[in-house]
Each structure stands twice: as C-alpha cells, then as structure tokens.
Amino acid sequence: MNIIEKSKFIDKAVMKTKNNELNWRTLTQNDILKPLPDEENSPLFQISKDPISKKDSYIADFNSGSLLLLVFISATARALTSPPNGCTISLRIQDGKSKYSIEIASSSINNSITSELIRLYNLIDKDSSSLNALIDDFLNS
C-alpha cells in the first residue's frame, strides 16, 4: 500500500467511526491478535518489540474481520497523555481465515500518517458510549 492508499484507508475509518459504522471497544485479553507476517518468524520480536497497551488499544468488528488500532508503549513513553507520548500506533486488519494480520499504517514510518492515526485515535478515545449512557440514566432518574 502506498502513502495515498494508507491515507484513504485511515480517512475511511474516521468517516465510518463518525457515522457509527465502526463500533470500537477497548482491547481485552480475550481478543485474538494475529501477528504480522514478519513477526511470527522473528524470535527477537517478543524481546525487542514494545509491549501493547491494552487499555489504550481498540478493536472494531467489520464484516468477517476486525480493525485494530494498537498502541505500543516503549519504556520511555509517557502514559499521562492520550495517546501516550512516544508510543507507536499501528492500524491493522485481520480476519478469521488468515494466519496473519496486515498493517495498514504505523506511526513509526511516516509523520503525515502519524497525525492521521492520532486523529483516528482521538476520535475513538473521546467517544465513551458507556459514560454517555450513564449520564443519561442519571439525568433521567
């Protein structure tokens, strides 16, 4: 995928999120994360790769697969912001049939993609349906 296609994909994810066509939720222990093709055969991957921050990562089901917005936090990242400063954001897609996921874009590769991924992240992160429902319940009680 070239930079234009990646940008279009992210824009489409933003629009589908705004239109409530993608319902993102926080990643849980039960969610299956498939490796990228180059991760599976790398014995150093588990050692050298920054850990995933599940509380900062999201998943949305789409057709027969899932979109994942993963946040990897390095030891030097500051977790006081959202997304954490110094983290790596990875937008991936996977389905039930494939052995691997595909990385659509990563903030570690390109600065213009980074800002688009942060835009998507902020849109997802600020949408708290459960809190809005709780506020409505409180006001209606």
N, C-alpha and C positions, 0 to 999 in steps of 0.2 A: 504494500500500500504506500502510495506516495503521500507527501505532506498535505496536498489538496484533498485527497480522499479521506485522510485521517481527520482533517478539519471538518469535512462534510459529515462524517460519522458522528463526531462529537456534537456538532450543531443539531443533528437529527435527534441525538439522545437528549439534548437540552430541550428541544421542542416537545418531544414525547413526554418528558418529565413535566414540563409546564402544563401540558394538556392532560395530565394524569393517565397517560397511556403506558407509562412505566411506573410501577409502584416499587420504589426502593425500600429496602429494610436493612438494618444492621446485620452484618455477617455474624453467624453463630458457629458453635462447634459442630453442629450437625450438617452444615453446608459443605459440599464436596468441592474442593478446589483442584482442578486439574492442572498439571504442570505445563509450562511452555515446552515445545519440542527440545530445546537446547538445555532445559533444566533437568530433565529426567536422567540423562546420562552423565551429569556432572556431579561427582562425589563431593566436590567443594561447594556445591550450591547451598547445602544446608548450613555450612560453616560461614561462607562469605556473604551470603545474602542477608540483608537486614530483615528482621522479623516483621511479619504482618501485624498491624494494629487492628484487631478485630473490631474494637469499639469505634474506630474511625473509618472502617471499610464497609462497603454496601454491595448488595446484590439485588437484581431485579429480574424476574422471570419474563421471558419474551418468546412466544411461540414454543418451540420444542427445546429451547435453551435458556441461558442466563447471561446477562451482562453483569460484569463485576467491576466495581471501582475500588481498587485495593490501595491501601496506604501502607507503605513500608517505612518504618521509623528506624533511623540509624541511632547509634549511641550519642551522637552529637545533636540530634534533633531536639527542638524544644516543643514539648507537648502542651504548652499553655495556650497555643493558638489553634484555630481550626481552619484548614488542616494544619497540622504541626509544622512549624518552620524547619526546613532542612529535610523534610520527608520526600519520598518518591511516590508519585501517584501513577498507577497503572490501570488503564481501561482495557478489559479483556472480555472475550466472549467464549462461551463453551456450550456444548450440548450433551445429551445423554449418550450419543453414539460414538463420538470421537474420543480418542485416548488423551488428546491434548487440548489445551485452550489456545486461543490466538490472542496475542497482544495487539490491540488496535493502536494504542498510543501510550507513551510513557513520558513523564516529566523529566526523566533523566536524559532524554535525547535531544529535545528542541525547546527553546524558550517560548516560541509562539504557541506551541502545543501545551506547554506548562500552564500558560494563562487560561487557555480554553478548558483544560482539565480542572483547574481551580474554580473556574466559573461553574462547571457542572457540579463539582463537589459542594460548593457553597449553596447552590440551588437545592441539592438533595439534603444537605445538612440542616438547612434552615427550615425545611418542611417537616414539622413534627405533628403528624396527624393525631397521634395519641394524646399529645398535650392539648391540641385544639379541641378534641372531643371531651377531654376532662374539663376544660374551661367552659364549654357549652353545657355540660352536665351540671357544673357548679352554678352557673348563671340561671339554669332552668330549675334548680332545686328549691 
